[in-house]
Amino acid sequence: MIPLHKDNQEEGVCPICQESLKEAVSTNCGHLFCRVCLTQHVEKASASGVFCCPLCRKPCSEEVLGTGYICPNHQKRVCRFCEESRLLLCVECLVSPEHVSHHELTIENALSHYKERLNRRSRKLRKDIAELQRLKAQEEKKLQALQFQVDHGNHRLEAGLESQHQTREQLDALPQQWLGQLEHMPAEVARILDISRAVTQLSSLVIDLERTAKELDTNTLKNAGDLLNRYELSLLLSHMCI
């Protein structure tokens, strides 16, 4: 292991990973570490049953990891994530009747599992958004073609009235053709608006998925589950438009 240097504290460097502090947490003795680094240290130290500061070796409480890492019911470090209840569990929670039949993952596996799911879903949504944008462009071309036909028909009507070269029946038919084209325009406009709204909502969800995957920790595991539920609902939205 890389030697731990006290001087690093003044430089804002984690003594464990030797990099800039990320989500800095302080031990009872006042030393700063990255939250993830200290959590991993606690997990290794838990085998001996004694948690000490990695820098000065003074005894510490696991509560220094923060509320997201400590079970609120038993005041012990969480070690599992329950997928059914979306709760972080400690060793005492695991043997309670409430969770006996549930599926739990270790914190490390849960973080890896949900990060991959979030990234996979965001990639799928980006493909759906690209397809929706292609459909929107297609619908806009249809609308432009309809508008051209209406404008062309109106121009022919005006020209016919001026020249009087066309028969009365031909002139009477032109407004009907014009109105027939107009009937399709509201549907095309509504379709374009629906696709635009879907693209906006899905784009916002992609941003949330990617940000959560990047910043995922024990505090945001539950949020990851909620986002994945939003993703399932978003599939209905995209499928309605495609």
C-alpha positions in Angstrom: 0.0 0.0 0.0 1.1 3.6 -0.7 2.5 5.2 2.5 0.1 7.5 4.2 1.5 11.1 4.6 0.1 13.7 7.0 1.3 16.5 4.7 -1.4 15.5 2.1 -4.1 16.8 4.4 -2.9 20.3 3.9 -2.9 19.8 0.1 -6.4 18.4 -0.1 -5.2 15.0 -1.1 -6.6 11.7 0.2 -3.9 9.8 2.1 -5.2 6.5 0.8 -5.6 7.0 -3.0 -3.1 9.9 -3.1 -5.6 11.9 -5.3 -7.7 15.0 -4.7 -10.3 14.5 -2.0 -13.7 13.4 -3.4 -16.7 13.6 -1.0 -14.3 14.3 1.8 -15.2 12.8 5.2 -13.4 13.4 8.5 -12.6 10.7 11.0 -13.1 11.3 14.8 -9.5 12.3 15.0 -9.9 14.9 12.3 -8.2 13.3 9.3 -9.8 13.6 5.9 -10.3 10.9 3.3 -12.4 10.3 0.2 -15.7 8.7 1.3 -15.2 5.7 -1.0 -11.6 5.1 0.1 -12.6 5.2 3.8 -15.6 3.0 3.2 -13.4 0.4 1.5 -11.0 0.6 4.4 -13.8 0.1 6.9 -15.0 -3.0 4.9 -11.5 -4.5 5.2 -11.2 -3.6 8.8 -14.6 -5.0 9.7 -13.1 -8.5 9.6 -11.1 -7.8 12.7 -13.9 -6.0 14.3 -11.9 -2.8 15.0 -12.1 0.3 12.8 -9.1 2.7 13.2 -8.1 5.8 11.4 -5.8 4.7 8.5 -3.5 7.6 9.2 -3.0 7.7 13.0 -4.6 4.3 13.9 -6.8 5.9 16.6 -10.2 4.1 17.1 -13.0 5.6 15.0 -16.8 5.2 14.8 -18.3 3.9 11.5 -20.7 6.8 11.8 -18.1 9.1 10.3 -19.0 7.6 6.9 -22.3 9.6 7.0 -26.0 8.8 7.3 -26.1 7.1 3.9 -23.6 4.5 5.1 -25.1 3.8 8.5 -28.3 1.9 9.2 -30.7 4.3 10.9 -32.4 1.4 12.8 -29.4 -0.3 14.2 -26.6 2.3 13.9 -24.3 -0.2 12.1 -22.6 0.1 8.8 -24.7 -0.9 5.8 -23.4 -3.9 3.8 -26.2 -4.9 1.5 -28.7 -3.2 -0.9 -32.2 -4.8 -1.0 -33.6 -4.6 -4.5 -37.2 -5.1 -3.5 -37.4 -2.4 -0.8 -34.5 -0.3 -2.2 -33.1 0.0 1.3 -29.5 -0.2 2.5 -29.2 -3.0 5.1 -26.8 -3.8 7.9 -26.1 -7.3 9.2 -29.1 -7.1 11.7 -31.5 -6.0 8.9 -30.5 -9.1 6.9 -31.9 -11.5 9.5 -35.1 -9.7 10.1 -38.3 -11.4 8.8 -39.0 -8.4 6.6 -36.0 -9.1 4.4 -35.4 -12.8 4.7 -37.1 -13.6 1.3 -35.7 -10.6 -0.5 -32.8 -10.4 -3.0 -29.9 -8.4 -1.7 -26.6 -7.3 -3.3 -23.4 -6.3 -1.7 -22.9 -2.5 -1.8 -20.0 -2.9 -4.3 -22.0 -5.3 -6.6 -25.1 -3.0 -6.3 -23.1 0.0 -7.4 -21.6 -1.8 -10.3 -24.9 -3.4 -11.3 -26.9 -0.2 -11.3 -24.2 1.8 -13.0 -24.2 -0.6 -15.9 -28.0 -0.6 -16.1 -28.2 3.2 -16.0 -25.5 3.5 -18.8 -27.2 0.8 -20.9 -30.6 2.5 -20.6 -29.2 5.9 -21.5 -27.6 4.4 -24.6 -30.9 2.8 -25.6 -32.7 6.1 -25.1 -30.2 8.0 -27.2 -31.0 5.7 -30.1 -34.7 6.2 -29.6 -34.2 10.0 -29.5 -32.3 9.8 -32.8 -35.1 7.8 -34.4 -37.7 10.3 -33.1 -35.7 13.2 -34.5 -35.6 11.4 -37.9 -39.4 10.9 -37.8 -39.9 14.5 -36.8 -37.9 15.7 -39.9 -40.0 13.3 -42.0 -43.2 14.7 -40.7 -42.0 18.3 -41.2 -41.3 17.5 -44.9 -44.8 16.1 -45.2 -46.2 19.3 -43.7 -44.2 21.5 -46.0 -45.4 19.4 -49.0 -49.0 19.9 -47.9 -48.5 23.6 -47.4 -47.0 23.8 -50.9 -50.0 22.0 -52.4 -52.4 24.4 -50.6 -50.5 27.5 -51.7 -50.3 26.1 -55.3 -54.0 25.4 -55.3 -54.8 28.9 -54.1 -52.6 30.4 -56.7 -54.3 28.4 -59.4 -57.7 29.5 -58.2 -56.6 33.2 -58.3 -55.1 32.8 -61.7 -58.2 31.0 -63.0 -60.4 33.8 -61.8 -58.3 36.3 -63.5 -57.9 34.5 -66.8 -61.4 33.0 -67.0 -59.8 30.3 -69.3 -61.0 27.4 -67.0 -64.5 26.1 -66.9 -66.8 26.9 -64.0 -66.7 23.3 -62.8 -62.9 23.3 -62.8 -62.8 26.5 -60.7 -65.4 25.1 -58.3 -63.3 21.9 -57.8 -60.2 23.8 -56.8 -61.4 25.1 -53.4 -62.5 21.5 -52.5 -59.1 20.2 -53.3 -57.6 23.0 -51.2 -59.8 22.2 -48.2 -59.0 18.5 -48.6 -55.3 19.2 -48.1 -56.1 21.5 -45.2 -57.8 18.7 -43.3 -54.6 16.8 -43.1 -52.5 19.7 -41.8 -53.7 19.8 -38.1 -52.9 16.0 -37.8 -49.4 16.6 -39.1 -48.8 19.6 -36.8 -50.1 17.5 -33.8 -47.8 14.7 -34.7 -44.8 17.0 -34.9 -45.6 18.5 -31.5 -46.0 15.0 -29.9 -42.6 14.0 -31.2 -41.0 17.2 -30.0 -42.4 16.7 -26.5 -41.2 13.1 -26.4 -37.7 14.2 -27.5 -37.6 16.8 -24.8 -38.7 14.4 -22.0 -36.4 11.6 -23.1 -33.4 14.0 -23.4 -34.0 15.1 -19.9 -34.2 11.5 -18.7 -30.9 10.7 -20.5 -29.2 13.6 -18.7 -30.5 12.3 -15.3 -29.4 8.7 -16.1 -25.9 9.6 -17.1 -25.4 12.0 -14.2 -26.7 9.4 -11.7 -24.4 6.7 -13.2 -21.4 9.0 -12.9 -22.1 10.1 -9.3 -23.6 6.8 -8.1 -22.9 6.0 -4.4 -24.8 4.5 -1.5 -26.8 7.7 -1.1 -28.1 7.6 -4.7 -28.7 3.9 -5.1 -32.4 4.4 -4.4 -32.5 7.2 -6.9 -31.1 4.8 -9.5 -34.0 2.5 -9.0 -36.5 5.3 -9.3 -34.8 6.5 -12.5 -35.0 3.0 -14.0 -38.7 3.0 -13.3 -39.0 6.3 -15.2 -37.1 4.7 -18.0 -39.7 1.9 -18.3 -42.5 4.5 -18.5 -40.5 6.4 -21.1 -40.5 3.3 -23.4 -44.3 3.6 -23.7 -43.9 7.3 -24.7 -41.3 6.6 -27.3 -43.2 3.6 -28.7 -46.3 5.7 -29.0 -44.5 8.1 -31.3 -42.3 5.7 -33.3 
